[in-house]
Structures are given as structure tokens and as C-alpha cells.
Amino acid sequence: MKENFKKEGKYTYFEAGEGTPIIVLHGLMGGLSNFGGVADFFPKNGYKVVIPELPLYTQNILKTNVKAFSKFVKDFIVFKGFERVILLGNSLGGHVGLYHTKMYPEKVAAMVLTGSSGLYESAMGDSYPKRGDYEYIKLKTQNVFYNPEMATKELVDEVFSIVNDRIKVIKTLTIAKSAIRHNMAKDLPKMQTPTCLIWGKDDKVTPPEVAEEFHKLLPNSDLYWIDKCGHAAMMEHPDEFNQIMLEWLEKNKL
């Protein structure tokens, strides 16, 4: 992925392929590499994949919230000159995508959400390891997946460094509180954007009933399940995830 990274102005992002832009929004603990499977697959299938680095830890504390991140995404879309995009979001990224779509529906042709926050906010606060030793952090990171081996040493090290950085901890808790404030339950029934929900049947962070609630509240949604899969379906089962998403996009002529 590294050769496709760009830095322009205040934006650092990955970009590959040509065609309808799929803007990928990562989560709190999720680097851009979590979407390696998506970044590799969709450019070969007629889409442009763009993954901006969200300013989770780099903005003023007053701009460390769901609303400000949504505005950042809108500004990025304008900066890139995209007319309409497909938003793909995991965890907090899904929540940012939802809030963005509520505020700027004309920019969004479709949404794909996987393990999204936005409804069930206690999970986000609870699953964030506030402190603890390395083994505790490792266990918490493994808990995100169905297969604990997905929690590589590199991933655990990354989470551990965040947890041990006082400023990042403060900002993470600020984001978690902002997610609770921006619960989307009342907004979802008014959102007509076609939405594809792809959920791990064994997601412990945003459990299956959260997906069912999203499906019930979003008037134009389809729900797909992936077996033996936790909170990050695009990482744990990239081939199945990509196939479901591609077929859904083709079915909806997107």
C-alpha cells in the first residue's frame, strides 16, 4: 500500500484505481492498513479507493468529535473534486460516515457499514482499554476478532502505544463521549441513502443485535452476515467481505 500514499496540504491519504470513489473511513484503533484487502480488490474492479487518515489525535480537542471528523471528510471530498462517493466505514469510521451522510446527503451515493458505532455507544467506551499491562492490552485487542491470531504483535504494539500516550487517551475518551452524544437512532429513519450492512456474527464490540437495529431503522438497507467473524470483517474475512460488497454495489448499479 505504501507506494500509493499521498500528502497534499493537510491531507494524508491512500489512493488507487479509477472509477467511482470509495472513501474508506477507519476506526479508533484502525490504521489504514486494516483495509488492505479492500485497497487491493476494488481498484481491479473499476473503483477508485481513497483512504484518508482521519485527524483523530492531531486536531484541537474542540475538534476531536464525530461532527468535526464528518466535516473533515466533507472538506476532503470537496478538495479531491469528487461529485458523489461511496462511504465505507468500520467502527467509529461508520459513525463518521453516518453523520456525514446526515449532514451532506447530496455527496453520498451509498454507504457500506461494518461493525459501525452510532447506536450502541457503551461498547465504544467499554472496549477501550484505559490502562493496563501489555498482556491485558493484548487480550483486549484479541477480543475484537473471532480469531485471536488476527491481533498481530504489530497491532497490539500500536494499541499499547496509544493507551500509554496521555494526550491520545484523553482524545480517545473525548471521541467516545462525542459518539454517545451523537447517537443516530432518531436520524436513521430519515436517511434514504442505500446502505449495505456487513456484520460479523461474532462481533463482541457492536453485537449482531446492533446490526439488526441499524437494518430496522435505515429505510434503504440490506444486511449481510459473515460467520466466525468479529468486529473487523474486512480484515478477518477480506475475500468474503469484498465479494458481498461488490455484488451489492453491482446490484444497486453503483
Backbone as numpy.savetxt, mean C-alpha at the origin, in Angstrom:
# Nx Ny Nz CAx CAy CAz Cx Cy Cz
15.71 -3.80 -9.74 14.90 -2.59 -9.74 15.75 -1.32 -9.74
16.97 -1.43 -9.19 17.77 -0.22 -8.91 18.00 0.66 -10.13
18.19 0.02 -11.30 18.52 0.82 -12.50 17.35 1.68 -12.96
16.15 1.42 -12.44 14.97 2.19 -12.86 14.57 3.28 -11.86
15.46 3.58 -10.91 15.15 4.63 -9.94 15.49 6.01 -10.50
14.63 6.97 -10.19 14.85 8.34 -10.66 14.70 9.29 -9.48
15.43 10.38 -9.54 15.23 11.44 -8.54 15.02 12.73 -9.31
13.85 13.32 -9.16 13.52 14.58 -9.84 12.86 15.50 -8.82
13.47 16.65 -8.60 12.91 17.58 -7.61 12.82 16.89 -6.25
11.63 16.96 -5.65 11.48 16.35 -4.31 11.07 14.87 -4.40
10.98 14.32 -5.60 10.48 12.96 -5.77 11.60 11.96 -6.06
11.55 10.84 -5.35 12.38 9.69 -5.67 11.41 8.57 -6.02
11.60 7.94 -7.17 10.63 6.93 -7.58 11.22 5.92 -8.56
10.55 4.78 -8.62 10.86 3.74 -9.60 9.89 3.92 -10.76
10.39 3.70 -11.98 9.49 3.77 -13.14 9.96 2.78 -14.20
9.02 2.01 -14.74 9.34 1.07 -15.82 8.12 0.83 -16.68
8.35 0.62 -17.98 7.26 0.26 -18.90 6.58 1.47 -19.51
5.69 1.17 -20.43 4.88 2.19 -21.11 3.42 1.75 -21.08
2.52 2.72 -21.07 1.09 2.39 -21.05 0.39 3.08 -19.91
-0.78 2.58 -19.55 -1.55 3.17 -18.44 -0.70 3.10 -17.17
-0.56 4.22 -16.44 0.27 4.20 -15.23 -0.42 3.49 -14.06
0.32 2.56 -13.46 -0.08 1.97 -12.17 0.82 2.62 -11.13
0.21 3.43 -10.26 0.97 4.08 -9.18 0.89 3.19 -7.95
2.03 2.73 -7.48 2.07 1.81 -6.34 2.37 2.59 -5.06
1.55 2.36 -4.04 1.70 3.07 -2.76 2.07 2.06 -1.67
3.27 2.20 -1.13 3.77 1.23 -0.14 3.24 1.57 1.25
3.43 0.62 2.17 2.94 0.78 3.54 4.00 1.32 4.48
3.68 1.29 5.77 4.56 1.84 6.82 5.91 1.15 6.87
5.87 -0.18 6.86 7.12 -0.95 6.98 7.57 -1.44 5.62
6.94 -0.96 4.57 7.18 -1.55 3.26 8.03 -0.68 2.37
9.20 -1.18 2.03 10.01 -0.46 1.05 9.48 -0.71 -0.35
10.07 -0.02 -1.31 9.63 -0.15 -2.70 9.89 -1.55 -3.23
10.91 -2.23 -2.65 11.27 -3.58 -3.13 10.17 -4.61 -2.84
9.26 -4.30 -1.93 8.13 -5.23 -1.65 7.31 -5.48 -2.90
7.40 -4.57 -3.86 6.59 -4.67 -5.07 7.43 -5.10 -6.28
8.52 -5.82 -6.00 9.39 -6.29 -7.08 8.65 -7.12 -8.12
7.74 -7.98 -7.66 6.97 -8.82 -8.58 6.08 -8.01 -9.50
5.41 -7.00 -8.95 4.55 -6.10 -9.72 5.40 -5.30 -10.72
6.54 -4.80 -10.23 7.43 -3.97 -11.05 8.00 -4.74 -12.23
8.15 -6.04 -12.07 8.71 -6.88 -13.13 7.63 -7.31 -14.12
6.44 -7.61 -13.61 5.37 -8.24 -14.41 4.59 -7.25 -15.29
4.15 -6.15 -14.71 3.19 -5.29 -15.43 3.79 -4.51 -16.61
5.06 -4.08 -16.54 5.64 -3.43 -17.73 5.66 -4.37 -18.96
5.73 -5.69 -18.70 5.73 -6.65 -19.82 4.31 -6.86 -20.36
3.33 -6.32 -19.65 1.93 -6.52 -20.04 1.23 -5.21 -20.40
2.01 -4.24 -20.85 1.42 -3.01 -21.40 1.08 -1.92 -20.41
1.71 -1.96 -19.23 1.46 -0.91 -18.22 2.76 -0.24 -17.83
2.65 1.00 -17.38 3.79 1.72 -16.79 3.66 1.61 -15.28
4.65 1.06 -14.62 4.62 0.94 -13.15 5.48 2.06 -12.55
4.87 2.81 -11.65 5.57 3.93 -11.00 5.40 3.78 -9.49
6.52 3.74 -8.77 6.46 3.57 -7.31 7.16 4.76 -6.64
6.40 5.76 -6.22 7.03 6.90 -5.53 7.36 6.53 -4.08
8.45 7.07 -3.59 8.79 6.91 -2.18 7.94 7.89 -1.39
7.06 7.39 -0.54 6.20 8.28 0.25 7.04 8.93 1.36
6.80 10.21 1.65 7.63 10.92 2.64 7.20 10.63 4.08
7.19 9.34 4.43 6.68 8.95 5.75 7.50 9.57 6.88
8.82 9.65 6.69 9.69 10.09 7.78 10.45 11.38 7.46
10.14 12.00 6.32 10.97 13.15 5.90 10.24 14.48 5.96
8.92 14.46 6.18 8.18 15.73 6.21 8.03 16.24 7.64
7.74 17.51 7.76 7.37 18.13 9.02 6.28 17.28 9.69
6.32 17.19 11.00 5.36 16.34 11.75 3.90 16.73 11.41
3.67 18.02 11.10 2.31 18.45 10.76 1.86 17.92 9.40
2.83 17.46 8.60 2.49 16.89 7.29 2.70 15.38 7.28
2.72 14.80 8.49 2.91 13.36 8.61 1.56 12.74 8.93
0.70 12.68 7.91 -0.64 12.12 8.10 -1.21 11.67 6.75
-2.30 10.93 6.82 -2.91 10.34 5.62 -3.28 11.42 4.60
-3.86 12.50 5.08 -4.30 13.58 4.18 -3.12 14.19 3.43
-2.03 14.48 4.15 -0.86 15.10 3.52 -0.20 14.15 2.52
-0.18 12.84 2.85 0.41 11.87 1.91 -0.45 11.77 0.64
-1.76 11.88 0.80 -2.67 11.84 -0.36 -2.42 13.04 -1.27
-2.18 14.19 -0.66 -1.87 15.40 -1.43 -0.52 15.23 -2.15
0.43 14.61 -1.47 1.74 14.33 -2.07 1.57 13.47 -3.33
0.69 12.46 -3.24 0.44 11.57 -4.39 -0.20 12.36 -5.54
-1.16 13.22 -5.19 -1.82 14.03 -6.22 -0.80 14.95 -6.91
0.06 15.58 -6.12 1.08 16.47 -6.67 2.04 15.69 -7.57
2.36 14.46 -7.16 3.26 13.62 -7.95 2.62 13.26 -9.30
1.34 12.91 -9.28 0.61 12.57 -10.52 0.60 13.77 -11.47
0.37 14.96 -10.91 0.39 16.19 -11.72 1.79 16.44 -12.26
2.80 16.28 -11.39 4.21 16.47 -11.77 4.58 15.56 -12.96
4.09 14.33 -12.92 4.40 13.37 -13.98 3.55 13.60 -15.24
2.53 14.42 -15.12 1.68 14.72 -16.27 0.72 13.60 -16.64
0.40 12.74 -15.66 -0.55 11.65 -15.92 -1.98 12.18 -15.87
-2.80 11.75 -16.82 -4.21 12.15 -16.82 -4.98 11.37 -15.76
-4.97 10.04 -15.91 -5.68 9.16 -14.95 -4.80 7.96 -14.66
-4.88 7.48 -13.45 -3.98 6.39 -13.05 -4.77 5.26 -12.37
-4.12 4.11 -12.28 -4.60 3.01 -11.44 -3.77 3.08 -10.16
-4.41 3.12 -9.01 -3.68 3.15 -7.74 -3.65 1.74 -7.14
-2.47 1.28 -6.79 -2.31 -0.02 -6.10 -1.69 0.25 -4.75
-2.41 -0.08 -3.66 -1.89 0.22 -2.33 -1.97 -0.96 -1.39
-0.91 -1.12 -0.58 -0.88 -2.14 0.46 -0.80 -1.44 1.83
-1.60 -1.95 2.77 -1.56 -1.48 4.16 -1.83 0.04 4.21
-0.94 0.83 4.79 -1.14 2.28 4.83 -1.26 2.86 3.42
-0.52 2.28 2.46 -0.59 2.74 1.07 -2.00 2.65 0.50
-2.73 1.59 0.89 -4.12 1.46 0.46 -4.98 2.58 1.02
-4.73 2.92 2.27 -5.48 3.99 2.95 -5.23 5.34 2.27
-3.95 5.58 1.93 -3.58 6.82 1.23 -4.27 6.85 -0.13
-4.30 5.70 -0.80 -4.99 5.60 -2.10 -6.47 5.88 -1.99
-7.10 5.36 -0.95 -8.54 5.59 -0.73 -8.82 7.07 -0.47
-8.00 7.67 0.40 -8.23 9.08 0.73 -7.98 9.96 -0.50
-6.96 9.62 -1.26 -6.66 10.35 -2.50 -7.85 10.26 -3.45
-8.42 9.05 -3.58 -9.54 8.84 -4.51 -10.78 9.60 -4.04
-10.96 9.69 -2.73 -12.08 10.48 -2.19 -11.90 11.96 -2.57
-10.66 12.46 -2.46 -10.41 13.89 -2.69 -10.29 14.24 -4.17
-9.71 13.33 -4.96 -9.41 13.63 -6.38 -9.90 12.49 -7.28
-11.20 12.18 -7.27 -11.70 11.01 -8.02 -11.42 11.09 -9.51
-11.34 12.31 -10.02 -11.15 12.47 -11.48 -9.77 11.96 -11.94
-8.85 11.80 -11.00 -7.49 11.35 -11.35 -7.35 9.83 -11.35
-8.37 9.13 -10.80 -8.21 7.69 -10.55 -9.17 6.86 -11.41
-8.60 6.04 -12.29 -9.41 5.16 -13.14 -9.85 3.92 -12.36
-9.00 3.47 -11.42 -9.31 2.25 -10.64 -8.38 2.17 -9.44
-8.82 1.38 -8.45 -7.98 1.10 -7.28 -7.80 -0.40 -7.12
-6.61 -0.80 -6.68 -6.37 -2.18 -6.27 -5.85 -2.11 -4.83
-6.57 -2.74 -3.91 -6.20 -2.67 -2.50 -5.87 -4.07 -1.99
-4.79 -4.17 -1.23 -4.41 -5.45 -0.62 -3.98 -5.20 0.82
-4.63 -5.85 1.77 -4.32 -5.63 3.18 -4.38 -4.16 3.56
-5.37 -3.45 3.04 -5.44 -2.00 3.22 -5.94 -1.62 4.61
-5.37 -0.56 5.15 -5.97 0.05 6.33 -7.01 1.05 5.83
-7.74 1.67 6.75 -8.79 2.59 6.35 -10.10 2.30 7.06
-10.23 1.05 7.54 -11.44 0.67 8.29 -11.08 0.17 9.69
-10.12 -0.72 9.72 -9.83 -1.44 10.96 -8.54 -0.91 11.53
-8.61 0.22 12.22 -7.38 0.93 12.53 -6.63 0.42 13.74
-7.30 -0.32 14.62 -6.55 -0.76 15.80 -5.38 -1.64 15.38
-5.55 -2.36 14.28 -4.48 -3.26 13.82 -3.20 -2.50 13.56
-3.35 -1.32 12.99 -2.17 -0.58 12.61 -1.37 -0.15 13.82
-2.07 0.33 14.85 -1.37 0.73 16.06 -0.81 -0.48 16.80
-1.62 -1.53 16.92 -1.21 -2.70 17.70 -0.04 -3.43 17.06
-0.05 -3.49 15.72 0.95 -4.32 15.07 2.28 -3.58 14.97
2.30 -2.33 15.37 3.57 -1.59 15.30 4.38 -1.86 16.56
5.52 -2.55 16.44 6.31 -2.85 17.64 7.00 -1.60 18.17
6.51 -1.09 19.28 7.00 0.19 19.78 8.42 0.09 20.33
8.71 -1.04 20.96 10.06 -1.24 21.49 10.28 -2.73 21.66
11.50 -3.08 22.03 11.76 -4.49 22.26 13.07 -4.93 21.67
13.47 -6.14 22.01 14.74 -6.63 21.50 14.58 -7.18 20.08
15.69 -7.57 19.51 15.70 -7.99 18.09 14.77 -9.18 17.85
14.79 -10.14 18.79 13.96 -11.35 18.60 12.46 -11.00 18.60
12.09 -10.05 19.45 10.70 -9.59 19.52 10.28 -8.95 18.18
11.18 -8.11 17.66 10.91 -7.43 16.38 10.82 -8.46 15.26
11.70 -9.46 15.32 11.70 -10.53 14.30 10.36 -11.26 14.32
9.88 -11.58 15.53 8.59 -12.29 15.67 7.44 -11.44 15.12
7.46 -10.14 15.44 6.42 -9.23 14.95 6.43 -9.14 13.42
7.63 -9.11 12.86 7.76 -9.01 11.39 7.27 -10.30 10.74
7.64 -11.44 11.33 7.19 -12.75 10.80 5.67 -12.85 10.81
5.07 -12.23 11.82 3.62 -12.29 12.02 2.83 -11.66 10.86
3.51 -10.79 10.10 2.87 -10.13 8.97 2.59 -11.14 7.84
3.37 -12.22 7.82 3.28 -13.21 6.73 2.67 -14.52 7.20
2.13 -15.27 6.25 1.71 -16.64 6.54 2.95 -17.51 6.71
3.91 -17.33 5.80 5.17 -18.08 5.85 6.22 -17.20 6.54
6.63 -17.56 7.78 7.56 -16.70 8.52 8.90 -16.49 7.81
9.25 -17.39 6.90 10.53 -17.26 6.19 10.55 -16.03 5.27
9.37 -15.46 5.01 9.31 -14.23 4.20 9.97 -13.05 4.93
10.05 -13.16 6.26 10.68 -12.09 7.05 12.20 -12.30 7.01
12.82 -11.84 5.93 14.27 -12.00 5.75 15.02 -11.15 6.79
16.31 -11.47 6.97 17.12 -10.70 7.91 17.13 -9.22 7.50
17.20 -8.97 6.19 17.21 -7.59 5.67 15.94 -6.84 6.10
14.79 -7.51 5.99 13.51 -6.89 6.34 13.44 -6.64 7.85
13.85 -7.65 8.65 13.83 -7.50 10.11 14.77 -6.37 10.53
15.95 -6.31 9.91 16.91 -5.24 10.23 16.31 -3.86 9.96
15.57 -3.78 8.84 14.95 -2.49 8.46 13.92 -2.06 9.52
13.06 -3.00 9.93 12.05 -2.70 10.95 12.73 -2.34 12.27
13.76 -3.10 12.62 14.49 -2.88 13.87 15.10 -1.48 13.90
15.65 -1.04 12.76 16.27 0.30 12.72 15.21 1.40 12.88
14.01 1.17 12.32 12.92 2.16 12.46 12.50 2.26 13.93
12.35 1.09 14.55 11.87 1.03 15.94 12.87 1.68 16.90
14.14 1.67 16.51 15.17 2.23 17.38 15.56 3.67 17.00
14.78 4.26 16.12 15.00 5.66 15.74 13.87 6.48 16.35
14.21 7.30 17.35 13.18 8.00 18.14 12.25 8.83 17.25
12.82 9.56 16.30 12.00 10.42 15.43 11.06 9.58 14.58
11.58 8.46 14.05 10.74 7.60 13.21 9.61 6.97 14.02
9.91 6.63 15.27 8.86 6.06 16.14 7.75 7.09 16.37
8.15 8.32 16.68 7.17 9.39 16.91 6.32 9.58 15.65
6.97 9.61 14.49 6.24 9.83 13.23 5.33 8.65 12.91
5.79 7.44 13.21 4.97 6.25 12.95 3.70 6.29 13.79
3.86 6.65 15.06 2.68 6.72 15.95 1.75 7.86 15.51
2.33 8.94 15.00 1.54 10.07 14.46 0.71 9.58 13.26
1.34 8.79 12.40 0.64 8.25 11.22 -0.48 7.32 11.66
-0.19 6.46 12.66 -1.21 5.52 13.14 -2.42 6.27 13.70
-2.17 7.34 14.45 -3.28 8.14 15.01 -4.06 8.82 13.88
-3.33 9.29 12.87 -3.98 9.95 11.73 -4.87 8.96 10.99
-4.42 7.70 10.90 -5.22 6.67 10.22 -6.54 6.43 10.96
-6.49 6.48 12.28 -7.72 6.31 13.07 -8.67 7.49 12.81
-8.10 8.69 12.79 -8.90 9.91 12.54 -9.55 9.87 11.17
-8.83 9.32 10.19 -9.33 9.32 8.81 -9.98 7.98 8.45
-10.78 7.44 9.37 -11.51 6.20 9.06 -12.44 6.46 7.88
-12.47 5.51 6.93 -13.15 5.74 5.64 -14.57 5.16 5.57
-15.05 4.56 6.67 -16.33 3.84 6.62 -17.48 4.66 6.03
-17.57 5.94 6.38 -18.69 6.78 5.89 -18.48 7.21 4.44
-17.22 7.23 4.00 -16.92 7.70 2.63 -17.08 6.62 1.57
-16.79 5.38 1.95 -16.73 4.30 0.95 -18.01 4.14 0.12
-19.21 4.20 0.73 -20.43 4.00 -0.08 -20.62 5.04 -1.18
-19.94 6.19 -1.06 -20.08 7.25 -2.08 -19.03 7.12 -3.18
-18.09 6.20 -3.03 -16.98 6.10 -3.97 -17.30 5.09 -5.08
-17.41 5.60 -6.29 -17.84 4.76 -7.43 -16.67 4.17 -8.22
-15.45 4.50 -7.84 -14.27 4.03 -8.58 -14.20 2.50 -8.56
-14.01 1.85 -9.72 -13.85 0.39 -9.73 -12.69 -0.02 -8.83
-12.94 -0.98 -7.95 -11.93 -1.38 -6.96 -11.77 -2.89 -6.92
-10.52 -3.32 -6.99 -10.18 -4.74 -6.89 -9.55 -4.97 -5.52
-10.17 -5.84 -4.71 -9.65 -6.18 -3.39 -8.99 -7.55 -3.48
-7.69 -7.61 -3.20 -6.97 -8.90 -3.22 -6.43 -9.13 -1.82
-6.92 -10.18 -1.16 -6.65 -10.33 0.28 -6.09 -11.70 0.61
-5.13 -11.71 1.54 -4.63 -12.97 2.08 -5.62 -13.54 3.07
-5.94 -14.81 2.91 -6.92 -15.45 3.82 -6.40 -15.55 5.25
-5.08 -15.40 5.41 -4.48 -15.53 6.74 -3.87 -14.21 7.21
-4.40 -13.11 6.71 -3.92 -11.78 7.11 -4.29 -11.54 8.57
-3.27 -11.35 9.43 -3.53 -11.11 10.86 -3.60 -9.62 11.16
-3.09 -8.79 10.25 -3.05 -7.34 10.50 -4.38 -6.70 10.12
-4.85 -6.99 8.91 -6.20 -6.57 8.49 -6.93 -7.86 8.10
-7.56 -8.53 9.06 -8.11 -9.86 8.85 -9.18 -9.92 7.74
-9.54 -11.15 7.30 -10.50 -11.32 6.21 -11.81 -10.55 6.37
-12.29 -10.39 7.60 -13.56 -9.65 7.78 -13.42 -8.18 7.37
-12.19 -7.66 7.42 -11.95 -6.28 6.96 -12.17 -6.20 5.45
-11.65 -7.21 4.73 -11.85 -7.26 3.27 -13.34 -7.34 2.94
-14.05 -8.16 3.70 -15.50 -8.32 3.46 -16.24 -7.01 3.71
-15.79 -6.26 4.71 -16.41 -4.97 5.02 -16.14 -3.95 3.90
-14.89 -3.94 3.41 -14.55 -3.08 2.27 -15.46 -3.43 1.08
-15.58 -4.70 0.82 -16.38 -5.18 -0.33 -17.84 -4.77 -0.19
-18.34 -4.85 1.03 -19.74 -4.49 1.30 -19.95 -2.98 1.12
-18.99 -2.18 1.58 -19.17 -0.72 1.59 -18.82 -0.05 0.25
-17.89 -0.64 -0.50 -17.51 -0.05 -1.79 -18.48 -0.54 -2.87
-19.25 0.35 -3.49 -20.32 -0.08 -4.40 -19.83 -0.76 -5.68
-18.58 -0.51 -6.06 -18.10 -1.03 -7.34 -16.83 -1.85 -7.12
-16.94 -2.89 -6.26 -15.74 -3.65 -5.89 -15.88 -5.13 -6.18
-14.74 -5.77 -6.40 -14.65 -7.24 -6.53 -13.62 -7.71 -5.52
-13.91 -8.85 -4.88 -13.03 -9.36 -3.83 -12.46 -10.72 -4.24
-11.13 -10.84 -4.13 -10.42 -12.09 -4.45 -9.57 -12.51 -3.26
-9.53 -13.82 -3.02 -8.77 -14.34 -1.89 -7.54 -15.10 -2.37
-6.46 -15.03 -1.58 -5.28 -15.86 -1.83 -5.04 -16.72 -0.58
-5.01 -18.02 -0.78 -4.82 -18.98 0.33 -3.38 -18.94 0.85
-3.24 -19.33 2.14 -1.92 -19.41 2.77 -1.13 -18.13 2.53
-1.78 -17.03 2.88 -1.22 -15.71 2.55 -1.55 -14.72 3.66
-0.55 -13.93 4.07 -0.73 -12.94 5.13 -1.06 -11.56 4.60
-0.41 -10.56 5.17 -0.77 -9.14 4.99 -0.21 -8.53 3.70
0.79 -9.19 3.10 1.43 -8.60 1.91 1.37 -9.60 0.75
0.18 -9.73 0.16 -0.06 -10.74 -0.88 0.89 -10.58 -2.07
1.20 -9.34 -2.41 2.05 -9.10 -3.60 3.49 -9.57 -3.37
3.88 -9.74 -2.08 5.21 -10.27 -1.77 5.18 -11.78 -1.61
4.13 -12.26 -0.92 4.10 -13.68 -0.55 3.69 -14.58 -1.71
2.78 -14.11 -2.55 2.33 -14.88 -3.72 2.30 -13.98 -4.94
3.48 -13.49 -5.39 3.51 -12.49 -6.46 2.85 -12.95 -7.76
3.05 -14.22 -8.15 2.50 -14.69 -9.43 0.97 -14.70 -9.40
0.43 -15.25 -8.31 -1.04 -15.32 -8.19 -1.64 -13.91 -8.09
-0.98 -13.07 -7.30 -1.43 -11.68 -7.14 -1.48 -10.98 -8.51
-0.38 -11.07 -9.25 -0.28 -10.40 -10.56 -1.34 -10.90 -11.53
-1.57 -12.21 -11.52 -2.54 -12.80 -12.44 -3.96 -12.31 -12.14
-4.31 -12.30 -10.85 -5.65 -11.81 -10.44 -5.82 -10.35 -10.87
-4.80 -9.55 -10.59 -4.89 -8.11 -10.89 -4.97 -7.88 -12.40
-4.15 -8.59 -13.17 -4.16 -8.41 -14.63 -5.51 -8.79 -15.22
-6.04 -9.93 -14.80 -7.35 -10.39 -15.32 -8.45 -9.39 -14.95
-8.37 -8.85 -13.74 -9.38 -7.86 -13.31 -9.26 -6.59 -14.16
-8.05 -6.13 -14.40 -7.85 -4.92 -15.22 -8.37 -5.15 -16.63
-8.09 -6.33 -17.19 -8.55 -6.63 -18.56 -10.07 -6.73 -18.61
-10.64 -7.36 -17.58 -12.10 -7.51 -17.51 -12.79 -6.14 -17.48
-12.13 -5.19 -16.80 -12.69 -3.84 -16.66 -12.18 -2.87 -17.74
-11.47 -3.45 -18.73 -10.96 -2.65 -19.88 -10.11 -1.46 -19.39
-9.24 -1.74 -18.45 -8.39 -0.67 -17.87 -6.95 -0.80 -18.37
